[in-house]
Amino acid sequence: MIYLVATLKIEPGSKDKVLAAARPCIAATREEKGCISYDLHQSLTDENTLVFVERWENREALDGHFKQPHMLAWREAGGPYFLDRKIEIINPDTVDNL
């Protein structure tokens, strides 16, 4: 099993638009083969920080996720509101930063 933690800083005032764009992707991703869990959280101390916490069976499943139409649509719809992002892939041996 591997984890992906994606921390997104979004433009102030854009949270509702970002969440609306994310919801279809979240629902579709949870149906993907190899997805164990896929959750979006909001920081308790900064309303403009969102964190995806994902669990995948393996790297191949995660790599396939990146190519899914709903993921591409999410990037296009949400991307204009991202000010910064940090993506970490955590596996049993290492932490990879993208």
C-alpha positions in Angstrom: 0.0 0.0 0.0 1.1 3.6 -0.7 -0.2 7.0 0.4 -0.4 10.2 -1.4 -0.8 13.5 0.5 -1.5 16.5 -1.6 -1.5 19.9 0.1 -3.2 22.7 -1.9 -3.1 26.4 -1.1 -6.0 28.0 -2.9 -7.0 31.6 -3.6 -8.9 33.3 -0.8 -12.6 33.2 -1.5 -12.4 30.2 -4.0 -13.1 27.4 -1.6 -16.7 26.8 -2.8 -15.6 26.7 -6.4 -12.7 24.4 -5.7 -14.9 22.0 -3.7 -17.6 22.0 -6.4 -14.9 21.1 -8.9 -13.4 18.4 -6.7 -16.6 16.5 -5.8 -17.1 14.7 -9.1 -13.4 13.6 -9.1 -13.7 12.4 -5.5 -16.7 10.3 -6.3 -15.2 8.8 -9.4 -11.8 8.1 -7.9 -13.4 6.2 -5.0 -14.7 3.7 -7.7 -11.3 3.2 -9.3 -9.6 -0.1 -9.1 -6.8 0.0 -6.6 -8.2 3.0 -4.6 -8.5 2.1 -0.9 -9.5 5.6 0.3 -9.6 9.1 -1.2 -10.5 12.0 1.2 -10.3 15.8 1.1 -9.8 17.8 4.2 -9.7 21.5 5.0 -7.1 22.9 7.4 -8.5 23.9 10.8 -6.1 26.8 11.0 -6.2 28.1 7.3 -9.4 27.9 5.3 -7.4 28.3 2.1 -5.4 25.1 2.7 -6.9 21.8 1.5 -5.4 18.4 1.9 -6.1 15.2 -0.1 -5.1 12.0 1.8 -5.2 9.0 -0.5 -4.4 5.3 0.0 -3.7 3.1 -3.1 -3.0 -0.6 -3.4 0.2 0.1 -5.4 2.0 2.7 -7.6 0.5 1.3 -10.8 -3.0 2.1 -9.5 -1.9 5.6 -8.5 -0.3 6.1 -11.9 -3.5 5.0 -13.6 -5.5 7.5 -11.5 -3.4 10.4 -12.9 -4.6 9.6 -16.4 -8.3 9.2 -15.7 -10.7 11.7 -17.4 -12.2 12.8 -14.1 -8.7 13.6 -12.8 -7.9 15.6 -15.9 -11.2 17.5 -15.6 -10.5 18.2 -11.9 -7.0 19.7 -12.7 -8.5 21.9 -15.4 -11.4 23.1 -13.2 -9.5 23.5 -10.0 -6.1 24.5 -11.2 -6.8 28.1 -11.8 -7.5 28.5 -8.1 -4.2 26.8 -6.9 -1.6 29.2 -5.5 0.7 26.4 -4.4 0.7 22.6 -4.1 2.9 20.0 -2.5 2.5 16.3 -3.4 4.1 13.5 -1.4 3.9 9.8 -2.2 4.7 7.7 0.8 5.5 4.1 0.4 7.1 1.6 2.8 10.6 2.6 2.0 10.6 6.3 0.9 8.8 9.6 0.5 8.8 11.0 -3.0 8.0 14.6 -3.6 6.4 15.6 -7.0 
